[in-house]
Amino acid sequence: MPIAVIILFIVLVAIALRRLIKMIIPIWAIMAIGALASVVFQQISPFHALTAIEPEVMFYLSGVFLICQATEESGYLERITDGIFFHATTGKHALLIIIFVLGFSAALLMNDTIAIVGTPIILQLCKSQKHMVKPLLFALACSITIGSVVSPIGNPQNLLIAVNGGLSFLNFINPLIIPTLINLIIAYFYLYLIYRHHLNKPIEKPNAGAINHYPTVMLVRISLLIMLFLVAAKITTDMMHTSLRINFSYIALIAALPVLLSNQRWTLLKKLDWGTLIFFASTFILTQSVWDSGFFQETITHFHLTVTQIPVILVISIILSQFISNVPLVALYLPLLINHHAMDPQYLALAAGSTIAGNFSILGAASNVIIIQNMEKRGVKGFGFLEFIKIGAPLALMNVLIYTCFLYS
């Protein structure tokens, strides 16, 4: 077994067992150690490690993190929380809003964005009721994973599939909207069944506090409007098949400019979620070293799998996304579908499988890690590795079954 695969295995075990010791090691630190080890043991060269880091993802996250940090620091976050959950009187109502409102929001604003924005909003909502934190944040993780399947801009891997496969918004939405809606309904009833004792209780919503800094609130509002406008422009240009391409990293950076140019920028930059950014950079390095080892490619060849069949695509993309992450997996899988037409369901199977992988485990989706990092950054105990699998894996199996029925028919 290649050293890179052994390092990855040790990293996964360390993440799974990190809560067994009194001092909780952050997920980003474990992943960073793994990436460093892959360089030290010459599984990837320092130059190749740097080029493996995807700058577009890093810029996008940095921009959104900055806007969210300004939203929280200014006190505007409390007003947003109050607005979203104004009509929620019980945990069951909050679950409904999270599953369907935030879930479908991921289809338009990308799941990572909703993970970044949604986590502090839910923590604010559950300020006086800690027992609802995990049920509602697990609902956030599952709903944005499922909701993001339906759109080419729902997550980075879908965007990659849409660009390389020549798929439009309608190519995604028409075949996937019904199974995605069914899966969101399943998620609602499944999570309610598990957490019903907590969710049936009334929510004591905290009163929105005073705004800390009005100028920053104005800049945040401008940033959010810019982001919504640019996302709408991207959707329009993509649907019209124009030569103009608006990159998501540009959207986030341009939207963050008002905040970045404010006199609060240094304070905000110091408090930025650098740990999650390190996690992403480290993940790119470690997964690239594992893929370069050829271990997974040889395993697939050994079992003589027909990698263009829909059930095989779903299974491979779900399993390998747990080890090398869904974006690198999709980038490496797309060449295998080169002879397929944009309307063929193989592309949608790859999108669904690589995305629903996020409901299997923490490492199946970057949005899961963002949620957990945000929880721990704010002093809230995150999900354990096995705890997430215990609840998420049955839901993911139901999700896959629904998508298989619709795509394989």
FENBEL-V484603 format. One record per residue. RES is the residue in one small letter. SS is DSSP state (A for helix, B for strand, O for the rest). PHI is phi in radians with two decimals (NA if undefined). PSI is psi in whole degrees, -180 to 180 (* if undefined). Layout:
BEGIN
((RES/SS/PHI/PSI) (RES/SS/PHI/PSI))
END
This chain:
BEGIN
((m/O/NA/131) (p/O/-1.05/150) (i/A/-1.04/-38) (a/A/-1.04/-39) (v/A/-1.22/-38) (i/A/-1.10/-42) (i/A/-1.07/-45) (l/A/-1.06/-43) (f/A/-1.08/-44) (i/A/-1.10/-40) (v/A/-1.08/-46) (l/A/-1.09/-41) (v/A/-1.15/-42) (a/A/-1.09/-40) (i/A/-1.17/-40) (a/A/-1.17/-34) (l/A/-1.81/6) (r/A/-1.12/-21) (r/A/-1.54/-1) (l/A/-1.38/-16) (i/O/-1.79/158) (k/O/-1.14/-37) (m/O/-1.62/115) (i/O/-1.37/119) (i/O/-1.46/127) (p/O/-1.06/148) (i/A/-1.03/-39) (w/A/-1.11/-35) (a/A/-1.21/-41) (i/A/-1.10/-45) (m/A/-1.15/-37) (a/A/-1.14/-40) (i/A/-1.10/-41) (g/A/-1.10/-43) (a/A/-1.12/-42) (l/A/-1.10/-41) (a/A/-1.10/-37) (s/A/-1.14/-31) (v/A/-1.35/-45) (v/A/-1.07/-40) (f/O/-1.55/15) (q/O/1.02/36) (q/O/-1.46/-17) (i/O/-2.72/139) (s/O/-1.31/156) (p/A/-0.98/-40) (f/A/-1.17/-45) (h/A/-1.12/-34) (a/A/-1.11/-42) (l/A/-1.16/-42) (t/A/-1.25/-19) (a/A/-1.27/-24) (i/O/-1.25/124) (e/O/-1.44/107) (p/A/-1.11/-34) (e/A/-1.09/-41) (v/A/-1.15/-43) (m/A/-1.12/-43) (f/A/-1.16/-42) (y/A/-1.05/-50) (l/A/-1.10/-41) (s/A/-1.04/-44) (g/A/-1.11/-46) (v/A/-1.20/-40) (f/A/-1.01/-42) (l/A/-1.12/-44) (i/A/-1.10/-43) (c/A/-1.15/-38) (q/A/-1.11/-42) (a/A/-1.15/-38) (t/A/-1.06/-42) (e/A/-1.28/-45) (e/A/-1.13/-34) (s/A/-1.38/-15) (g/O/1.59/-1) (y/A/-1.25/-24) (l/A/-1.03/-39) (e/A/-1.12/-37) (r/A/-1.17/-40) (i/A/-1.12/-44) (t/A/-1.02/-46) (d/A/-1.08/-38) (g/A/-1.20/-43) (i/A/-1.17/-43) (f/O/-1.85/27) (f/O/-1.03/-40) (h/O/-1.62/-1) (a/O/-1.42/123) (t/O/-1.95/-18) (t/B/-2.31/169) (g/A/-1.09/-31) (k/A/-1.11/-40) (h/A/-1.16/-42) (a/A/-1.09/-40) (l/A/-1.04/-44) (l/A/-1.05/-44) (i/A/-1.14/-44) (i/A/-1.12/-47) (i/A/-1.10/-47) (f/A/-1.69/-38) (v/A/-1.36/-56) (l/A/-1.24/-33) (g/A/-1.06/-50) (f/A/-1.29/-23) (s/A/-1.08/-32) (a/A/-1.09/-27) (a/A/-1.18/-26) (l/A/-1.83/-29) (l/A/-1.99/8) (m/O/1.31/139) (n/A/-1.10/-35) (d/A/-1.10/-37) (t/A/-1.09/-47) (i/A/-1.18/-32) (a/A/-1.12/-44) (i/A/-1.14/-46) (v/A/-1.36/-41) (g/A/-1.24/-34) (t/A/-1.06/-54) (p/A/-1.12/-29) (i/A/-1.12/-46) (i/A/-1.22/-38) (l/A/-1.10/-36) (q/A/-1.15/-42) (l/A/-1.09/-38) (c/O/-1.68/22) (k/O/-0.95/-42) (s/O/-1.79/3) (q/O/-2.38/79) (k/A/-1.09/-24) (h/A/-1.19/-16) (m/A/-1.67/-5) (v/A/-1.05/-56) (k/A/-1.15/-46) (p/A/-0.99/-43) (l/A/-1.34/-34) (l/A/-1.31/-32) (f/A/-1.16/-38) (a/A/-1.08/-39) (l/A/-1.07/-49) (a/A/-1.03/-48) (c/A/-1.21/-43) (s/A/-1.19/-39) (i/A/-1.31/-26) (t/A/-1.15/-50) (i/A/-1.18/-47) (g/A/-1.07/-31) (s/A/-1.31/-14) (v/A/-1.08/-35) (v/A/-1.33/-10) (s/O/-2.24/146) (p/O/-1.20/-15) (i/O/-1.96/19) (g/O/-1.29/-27) (n/O/-2.79/165) (p/A/-1.06/-38) (q/A/-1.21/-36) (n/A/-1.12/-40) (l/A/-1.07/-41) (l/A/-1.10/-43) (i/A/-1.14/-43) (a/A/-1.09/-43) (v/A/-1.20/-48) (n/A/-1.33/-30) (g/A/-1.64/-6) (g/O/1.23/34) (l/O/-1.63/138) (s/O/-1.65/180) (f/A/-1.04/-44) (l/A/-1.16/-33) (n/A/-1.03/-36) (f/A/-1.41/-52) (i/A/-1.12/-47) (n/A/-1.00/-50) (p/A/-1.38/-21) (l/A/-1.85/-13) (i/A/-1.13/-43) (i/A/-1.21/-50) (p/A/-1.09/-32) (t/A/-1.19/-42) (l/A/-1.09/-43) (i/A/-1.06/-43) (n/A/-1.17/-34) (l/A/-1.18/-39) (i/A/-1.12/-43) (i/A/-1.05/-44) (a/A/-1.05/-41) (y/A/-1.09/-52) (f/A/-1.21/-34) (y/A/-1.12/-49) (l/A/-1.23/-35) (y/A/-1.12/-41) (l/A/-1.08/-41) (i/A/-1.25/-44) (y/A/-1.90/21) (r/A/-1.04/-32) (h/A/-1.13/-33) (h/A/-1.44/-41) (l/A/-1.33/-19) (n/O/-1.36/-12) (k/O/-1.38/150) (p/B/-1.21/151) (i/O/-1.69/128) (e/O/-1.67/90) (k/O/-1.22/132) (p/O/-1.20/146) (n/O/-1.25/137) (a/O/-1.11/126) (g/O/-1.35/-179) (a/O/-1.27/148) (i/O/-1.16/131) (n/O/-1.37/-36) (h/O/-2.65/100) (y/A/-1.05/-41) (p/A/-1.01/-39) (t/A/-1.17/-37) (v/A/-1.05/-43) (m/A/-1.09/-41) (l/A/-1.17/-38) (v/A/-1.10/-44) (r/A/-1.06/-41) (i/A/-1.09/-44) (s/A/-1.06/-44) (l/A/-1.15/-39) (l/A/-1.14/-42) (i/A/-1.07/-44) (m/A/-1.10/-46) (l/A/-1.09/-40) (f/A/-1.13/-45) (l/A/-1.19/-36) (v/A/-1.13/-43) (a/A/-1.08/-40) (a/A/-1.13/-38) (k/A/-1.14/-45) (i/A/-1.05/-44) (t/A/-1.11/-48) (t/A/-1.15/-36) (d/A/-1.19/-40) (m/A/-1.25/-28) (m/O/-1.51/-4) (h/O/0.98/41) (t/O/-1.42/166) (s/O/-1.32/-14) (l/O/-1.31/126) (r/O/-2.13/121) (i/O/-1.74/115) (n/O/-1.40/143) (f/A/-1.12/-34) (s/A/-1.14/-36) (y/A/-1.16/-40) (i/A/-1.00/-49) (a/A/-1.16/-43) (l/A/-1.20/-43) (i/A/-1.13/-42) (a/A/-1.11/-32) (a/A/-1.41/-10) (l/A/-0.99/-46) (p/A/-0.97/-41) (v/A/-1.24/-41) (l/A/-1.14/-29) (l/O/-1.58/0) (s/O/-1.37/168) (n/O/-1.36/-1) (q/O/-1.68/4) (r/A/-1.06/-40) (w/A/-1.21/-38) (t/A/-1.09/-43) (l/A/-1.19/-41) (l/A/-1.13/-36) (k/A/-1.12/-34) (k/O/-1.63/4) (l/O/-1.06/153) (d/O/-1.37/73) (w/A/-1.16/-29) (g/A/-1.04/-44) (t/A/-1.18/-36) (l/A/-1.12/-40) (i/A/-1.12/-40) (f/A/-1.02/-47) (f/A/-1.10/-47) (a/A/-1.04/-43) (s/A/-1.15/-38) (t/A/-1.09/-44) (f/A/-1.02/-42) (i/A/-1.19/-50) (l/A/-1.15/-44) (t/A/-1.17/-34) (q/A/-1.14/-41) (s/A/-1.13/-37) (v/A/-1.19/-44) (w/A/-1.15/-38) (d/A/-1.12/-24) (s/O/-1.23/-20) (g/O/1.38/5) (f/A/-1.07/-50) (f/A/-1.23/-36) (q/A/-1.10/-43) (e/A/-1.15/-36) (t/A/-1.12/-44) (i/A/-1.09/-43) (t/A/-1.12/-39) (h/A/-1.06/-38) (f/O/-1.55/4) (h/O/0.93/47) (l/O/-1.45/139) (t/O/-1.50/100) (v/O/-1.34/3) (t/O/-1.86/2) (q/O/-1.42/140) (i/A/-1.01/-48) (p/A/-1.06/-38) (v/A/-1.18/-43) (i/A/-1.02/-47) (l/A/-1.07/-47) (v/A/-1.17/-49) (i/A/-1.09/-45) (s/A/-1.16/-35) (i/A/-1.21/-46) (i/A/-1.20/-50) (l/A/-1.23/-25) (s/A/-1.11/-25) (q/A/-1.25/-22) (f/A/-1.88/-40) (i/A/-2.05/10) (s/O/1.27/153) (n/A/-1.29/-33) (v/A/-1.17/-50) (p/A/-1.05/-37) (l/A/-1.05/-48) (v/A/-1.10/-42) (a/A/-1.04/-36) (l/A/-1.52/-20) (y/A/-1.52/-30) (l/A/-0.96/-41) (p/A/-1.01/-24) (l/A/-1.26/-17) (l/A/-1.85/17) (i/O/-1.04/-30) (n/O/-1.53/3) (h/O/-1.65/146) (h/O/-1.32/155) (a/O/-1.01/-29) (m/O/-1.44/-8) (d/O/-1.20/142) (p/A/-1.26/-8) (q/A/-1.05/-40) (y/A/-1.12/-42) (l/A/-1.20/-34) (a/A/-1.11/-40) (l/A/-1.14/-41) (a/A/-1.11/-48) (a/A/-1.14/-47) (g/A/-1.11/-48) (s/A/-1.19/-24) (t/A/-1.51/-48) (i/A/-1.12/-18) (a/A/-0.91/-27) (g/A/-1.14/-21) (n/A/-1.48/-10) (f/O/-1.38/-46) (s/O/-2.64/169) (i/A/-1.00/-43) (l/A/-1.43/-1) (g/A/-1.26/-20) (a/O/-2.56/139) (a/A/-1.10/-31) (s/A/-1.09/-32) (n/A/-1.10/-46) (v/A/-1.13/-40) (i/A/-1.04/-44) (i/A/-1.09/-47) (i/A/-1.17/-42) (q/A/-1.07/-41) (n/A/-1.16/-37) (m/A/-1.09/-51) (e/A/-1.22/-31) (k/A/-1.08/-32) (r/O/-1.71/16) (g/O/1.37/17) (v/O/-1.84/134) (k/O/-1.14/125) (g/O/-1.43/-179) (f/O/-1.28/141) (g/O/-1.32/155) (f/A/-1.03/-50) (l/A/-1.27/-31) (e/A/-1.07/-42) (f/A/-1.14/-45) (i/A/-1.09/-41) (k/A/-1.00/-40) (i/A/-1.57/-40) (g/A/-1.36/-36) (a/A/-1.06/-46) (p/A/-1.06/-39) (l/A/-1.13/-43) (a/A/-1.08/-39) (l/A/-1.11/-40) (m/A/-1.14/-41) (n/A/-1.06/-46) (v/A/-1.11/-41) (l/A/-1.05/-43) (i/A/-1.13/-48) (y/A/-1.12/-37) (t/A/-1.10/-42) (c/A/-1.08/-40) (f/A/-1.39/-37) (l/A/-1.49/-25) (y/O/-1.68/-4) (s/O/-1.36/*))
END
